[in-house]
Amino acid sequence: MFKTLKNAFKIKEIRTKLLFTLAMLVVIRLGSQLPVPGVDRNYFAQWFAAQSGDAFNFFDAFTGGSFLNMSIFALNITPYITSSIIMQLMTIAIPKLEEMQKEGEDGRKKIASITRYVTVGLALIESTAMAVGFGRSGLLENYNALNVITVIVALTAGSAVLMWIGERITEHGVGNGISIVLIINIISRIPQDIAGLFEQFVKGKPIALGVVSAAIILAIILGMVVLVILLNDGERRIPVQYAKKVQGRKMVGGQTTNIPLKINTAGVIPIIFASSIMEFPIIICTFCGIQPTGIWAEIMKGLSSGNWCKIATPQYSIGLVVYILLVVFFAYFYTSITFNPLEIADNMKKNGGFVPGIRPGKPTSEYMTKILNYIIFIGACGLTLVGVLPFVFNGLFNASVSFGGTSLIIIVSVILETIKQVESQMLVRNYKGFLND
């Protein structure tokens, strides 16, 4: 990675893109410190600390502390991520959007434009809920129409600006802009979390115990990073042979290629969906000021990840079982709507391609589906392990950190993808130089 960056800085064009990306990241972090006008930040910090569950910790980790500080970037890029997922699902359900997607570059531009409008709409809804819901409880210094509107406009504009910055990084920077905007906020919390772990397990302990504790923490973090890299890069390749065809007086085709099926086919989406569903009832009750009692209070405690794996209250860990089942379910569900073996098999058949030993058409589709089901299960198990380990350590040792399974998968995946894009840009530049010579 460091060698790639060193070589990239030697090339003026790529160096300019890297510096532009770095400048945009500085702007993001500066904006994360600008408070929304009319907001009592001390009240919000106290409210956040008083929450017994982890429903908002997940959101705050994605915003790099902007949510806790109630800055103009408090909503961060999450409305865009949500709208992108919605549009991806709607593309499968609505034929008109599916046609747009198949139109090539023009169709993708139209979908991207719709996604922007949906993003602003979601940001407007979320900022309104925050301004009204929290404002009534004392978030605003003066709860009146002007201050409510000011907060709504500031939060919506902040989310729109981050979306714009992400697109500019994609266009003028190293690419992958939205993902880079997301991980810079997650990474910004890591020093604080490392300091917290040091204070809790190392500082003030006997030297031998402190060294052992530090080694265990480092080994766990490195082990999870390695597991995420294996999940991200692991794939099963299905060999494909294309039959030779006669064009004029020549025989063309006959080449051998493969279809790479990634082990973690759904990426981090299953964990995000599962976490969102588990936290949704808690967030709704918090915004509406509802205090569940009796059996409902126990159910809410079971939904909160902060209560899982605790020896004193093992009954709440049933929520962890539900969480694992949701992760596995969404791994299969999301893959089923984004990967169509029948369509791939039909395209292979039209182009004279076939899997050796398997008849073209429906048998090929059934073969790929069978392989895919095995792969999804393996990927879901690995994804579950990465997602659950932080909850286990939090419950057993009270080691709460923001760079849990979800954040770690996003960080590693985006860094690896960004490095690949930089390498590809360097390769293209070398090809251009060779052709010019």
QUIHU-V546997 format. One record per residue. PHI is phi in degrees with one decimal (none if undefined). PSI is psi in whole degrees, 0 to 359 (NA if undefined). OMEGA is omega in whole degrees, -180 to 180 (none if undefined). Layout:
PHI/PSI/OMEGA ; PHI/PSI/OMEGA
//
This chain:
none/311/-178 ; -66.6/326/177 ; -66.0/321/178 ; -62.7/314/179 ; -64.9/321/179 ; -62.4/315/179 ; -68.2/325/-179 ; -65.4/323/-179 ; -69.5/345/178 ; -78.5/344/-179 ; -100.6/121/-172 ; -58.2/314/-177 ; -61.3/314/-179 ; -72.8/325/177 ; -61.4/321/177 ; -62.8/319/179 ; -65.4/320/180 ; -66.0/317/180 ; -67.2/323/177 ; -63.3/316/178 ; -61.2/316/179 ; -61.7/319/179 ; -63.3/320/179 ; -65.8/324/179 ; -67.5/324/176 ; -64.4/319/178 ; -60.6/319/180 ; -62.3/314/-178 ; -69.0/327/176 ; -67.3/317/179 ; -64.4/332/179 ; -69.7/347/180 ; -101.9/354/-179 ; -84.6/118/-177 ; -74.9/151/174 ; -71.5/133/-180 ; -59.3/139/175 ; 83.4/7/-177 ; -102.7/138/175 ; -88.9/98/-174 ; -68.5/328/179 ; -64.7/320/179 ; -62.3/316/-176 ; -66.6/321/178 ; -62.6/319/179 ; -67.5/320/178 ; -62.9/317/-178 ; -63.7/319/-179 ; -67.8/333/-178 ; -80.0/349/-179 ; -71.4/129/-178 ; -80.8/335/-178 ; -97.5/179/-179 ; -107.8/21/-175 ; -60.6/323/-177 ; -95.4/348/178 ; -64.0/321/179 ; -60.6/315/-180 ; -68.0/318/-179 ; -65.4/326/178 ; -64.4/322/180 ; -70.4/336/-179 ; -96.3/3/178 ; 64.8/32/-179 ; 87.1/356/-180 ; -65.3/326/179 ; -66.3/315/179 ; -65.1/320/-180 ; -79.7/352/-177 ; 51.2/53/178 ; -87.5/177/-179 ; -67.0/344/177 ; -101.5/27/-175 ; -61.2/325/179 ; -79.4/338/179 ; 56.2/213/-175 ; -94.8/4/-176 ; -60.3/323/176 ; -60.0/324/179 ; -68.5/318/179 ; -61.6/315/179 ; -62.1/315/-180 ; -65.7/325/178 ; -64.9/318/178 ; -65.3/318/179 ; -61.2/314/-180 ; -64.5/324/179 ; -65.3/320/178 ; -70.9/321/-179 ; -68.6/332/177 ; -61.4/327/178 ; -74.6/326/-173 ; -89.0/329/-176 ; -106.4/116/-178 ; -57.7/323/-178 ; -61.4/317/178 ; -68.5/325/178 ; -64.6/323/177 ; -65.8/319/178 ; -58.3/317/-178 ; -62.7/329/-178 ; -85.7/356/-179 ; -79.4/357/180 ; 90.3/217/-175 ; -62.6/318/-180 ; -62.3/318/179 ; -64.2/318/179 ; -64.7/325/177 ; -66.0/320/178 ; -64.6/317/179 ; -64.6/321/178 ; -63.2/322/179 ; -65.7/317/177 ; -63.2/321/180 ; -60.7/322/179 ; -62.6/315/180 ; -64.1/319/178 ; -64.0/322/178 ; -60.2/312/180 ; -62.6/321/178 ; -62.6/315/179 ; -65.5/319/178 ; -62.1/321/179 ; -64.2/318/179 ; -65.5/314/-178 ; -65.8/318/-180 ; -67.3/325/177 ; -64.5/316/179 ; -61.5/320/180 ; -69.6/316/-178 ; -64.3/318/-178 ; -79.0/313/-176 ; -64.6/309/180 ; -77.7/329/-178 ; -60.6/322/179 ; -64.3/332/-176 ; -90.5/355/177 ; 119.4/7/179 ; -63.2/319/-179 ; -86.9/140/178 ; -62.5/322/174 ; -134.1/112/-177 ; -81.6/95/176 ; -142.9/174/-174 ; -60.5/319/-177 ; -63.4/314/-180 ; -66.5/322/178 ; -62.3/315/179 ; -64.1/320/179 ; -60.0/315/179 ; -64.4/317/-180 ; -61.1/314/-179 ; -64.9/317/-178 ; -63.7/314/-178 ; -68.8/319/179 ; -65.1/316/179 ; -63.7/320/179 ; -60.5/317/178 ; -65.6/320/179 ; -65.3/321/179 ; -63.3/318/178 ; -63.8/322/176 ; -62.2/317/179 ; -63.9/317/179 ; -61.3/317/179 ; -60.0/319/179 ; -69.2/325/178 ; -67.7/323/177 ; -64.6/322/177 ; -64.2/320/-175 ; -81.8/315/-174 ; -111.6/349/-179 ; -102.2/215/-176 ; -85.0/358/-179 ; 94.4/175/177 ; 58.8/40/-168 ; -61.6/313/-177 ; -61.2/318/180 ; -65.9/323/179 ; -66.7/320/176 ; -59.6/321/-179 ; -68.6/313/-173 ; -74.6/335/179 ; -65.3/328/177 ; -73.1/321/178 ; -66.5/315/-179 ; -63.4/327/-178 ; -62.7/339/-180 ; -89.3/346/-174 ; -62.6/313/179 ; -55.6/320/179 ; -63.6/319/180 ; -68.6/319/178 ; -62.3/319/178 ; -63.2/321/178 ; -64.6/319/178 ; -65.0/321/179 ; -63.2/316/-180 ; -63.3/323/-174 ; -80.8/321/-170 ; -114.2/344/-174 ; -116.2/309/-175 ; -64.7/134/177 ; 82.6/355/179 ; -89.6/158/172 ; -54.2/150/-174 ; -54.4/312/-178 ; -61.7/315/-180 ; -66.5/321/179 ; -64.0/317/179 ; -64.4/316/179 ; -62.8/316/180 ; -62.2/315/179 ; -63.3/320/180 ; -65.1/319/180 ; -65.6/316/179 ; -61.0/314/180 ; -62.9/318/-179 ; -64.5/320/180 ; -64.9/315/-180 ; -63.9/314/179 ; -63.9/320/179 ; -61.5/318/178 ; -67.4/322/178 ; -62.8/315/179 ; -61.5/317/179 ; -62.5/319/179 ; -65.1/320/178 ; -63.5/318/178 ; -63.6/319/178 ; -65.4/322/-176 ; -73.1/322/-175 ; -97.0/343/-178 ; -66.6/138/179 ; -155.1/155/175 ; -109.5/123/-177 ; -100.7/123/178 ; -95.3/117/-178 ; -67.2/141/179 ; -130.9/130/179 ; -113.1/131/178 ; -104.3/131/-178 ; -70.6/152/178 ; -76.1/142/179 ; -127.9/153/179 ; -96.0/122/174 ; -123.9/107/-175 ; 69.2/240/179 ; -105.4/9/-176 ; -116.7/152/173 ; -97.3/122/180 ; -119.5/164/-180 ; 87.2/203/179 ; 83.7/4/-178 ; -79.1/160/178 ; -112.6/132/178 ; -138.4/195/179 ; -151.6/160/175 ; -107.4/111/-180 ; -81.0/123/176 ; -108.1/112/-178 ; -68.7/142/178 ; -62.3/314/177 ; -94.6/75/-171 ; -65.4/329/-175 ; -97.4/359/-179 ; 63.9/222/-177 ; -92.2/358/-176 ; -56.6/315/-180 ; -57.7/320/180 ; -67.6/319/179 ; -63.8/315/180 ; -63.1/313/-178 ; -63.0/316/179 ; -63.5/319/-179 ; -63.6/317/-180 ; -65.9/319/-180 ; -66.4/326/-175 ; -91.1/343/-175 ; -57.1/310/179 ; -59.6/323/-180 ; -66.0/316/-179 ; -65.0/318/179 ; -61.3/314/179 ; -62.6/322/180 ; -66.4/313/-180 ; -64.3/322/-177 ; -85.4/355/180 ; 72.6/24/-179 ; -87.5/133/177 ; -111.2/98/-179 ; -61.4/145/178 ; -128.8/164/176 ; 63.8/226/-177 ; -64.5/328/-180 ; -68.0/325/177 ; -64.6/321/178 ; -66.6/321/179 ; -63.4/317/180 ; -62.7/321/178 ; -65.4/324/178 ; -68.5/331/179 ; -76.0/337/-178 ; -80.1/124/-179 ; -65.6/340/179 ; -67.7/345/-179 ; -101.9/0/-177 ; -80.5/149/173 ; 63.1/22/177 ; -92.0/130/-176 ; -63.0/325/-177 ; -70.2/331/-178 ; -131.7/70/-177 ; -66.8/339/-177 ; -65.0/333/-179 ; -75.0/346/-180 ; -71.1/353/174 ; -60.6/332/176 ; -63.7/327/177 ; -65.8/322/178 ; -62.9/316/178 ; -61.7/319/180 ; -61.0/314/-180 ; -62.2/316/179 ; -62.1/322/179 ; -66.7/320/179 ; -61.2/314/180 ; -63.7/316/-179 ; -60.5/312/-177 ; -70.5/335/175 ; -62.5/316/177 ; -72.6/318/-175 ; -64.7/311/-176 ; -66.1/321/178 ; -65.1/323/-178 ; -65.1/332/-179 ; -96.1/350/180 ; -110.1/346/-179 ; -130.2/117/-177 ; -112.1/98/-179 ; -61.0/326/-179 ; -65.0/318/179 ; -65.4/318/179 ; -64.4/318/179 ; -63.1/320/179 ; -66.3/319/178 ; -64.9/321/177 ; -62.5/317/-179 ; -63.7/319/180 ; -63.8/328/-178 ; -97.0/12/177 ; 76.4/23/180 ; -98.9/152/178 ; -156.0/154/174 ; -85.7/126/-179 ; -52.9/127/179 ; 88.4/354/-179 ; -122.4/134/179 ; -69.3/145/179 ; -64.2/162/177 ; 90.3/225/-175 ; -61.9/318/177 ; -56.9/322/177 ; -65.1/318/178 ; -61.1/316/180 ; -65.6/323/179 ; -64.7/314/180 ; -65.6/322/178 ; -62.5/318/179 ; -62.6/314/178 ; -63.1/318/-178 ; -63.1/321/180 ; -62.0/320/176 ; -64.4/316/-177 ; -64.8/317/-179 ; -60.1/319/-179 ; -63.5/316/178 ; -63.1/315/179 ; -63.7/320/180 ; -65.0/322/178 ; -64.7/315/178 ; -64.5/319/179 ; -63.8/319/179 ; -63.9/319/180 ; -61.5/315/180 ; -65.4/321/-178 ; -74.6/330/-173 ; -87.8/327/-176 ; -52.3/315/178 ; -60.2/324/178 ; -66.8/323/179 ; -64.3/313/-179 ; -68.9/327/177 ; -66.5/318/-179 ; -70.8/319/-177 ; -81.4/322/-174 ; -120.5/3/-178 ; 58.1/36/-180 ; -94.3/82/-177 ; -90.2/124/178 ; -136.2/157/180 ; -84.7/335/-179 ; -86.6/61/178 ; -77.5/199/-175 ; -58.6/312/-178 ; -60.9/310/-178 ; -62.2/319/-178 ; -65.1/318/178 ; -62.7/317/180 ; -64.1/314/-178 ; -60.3/308/-177 ; -63.7/316/-178 ; -62.8/315/-178 ; -68.0/319/179 ; -61.8/314/179 ; -62.9/318/-180 ; -66.3/320/180 ; -65.8/319/177 ; -62.0/318/178 ; -62.4/321/180 ; -66.9/319/178 ; -62.9/317/179 ; -63.3/320/180 ; -66.5/322/177 ; -66.1/322/177 ; -65.5/321/-180 ; -66.3/316/178 ; -62.0/320/180 ; -64.5/321/178 ; -66.6/322/177 ; -63.2/317/179 ; -62.6/318/178 ; -62.0/321/179 ; -66.7/318/-179 ; -69.1/323/180 ; -66.7/326/179 ; -68.3/NA/none
//
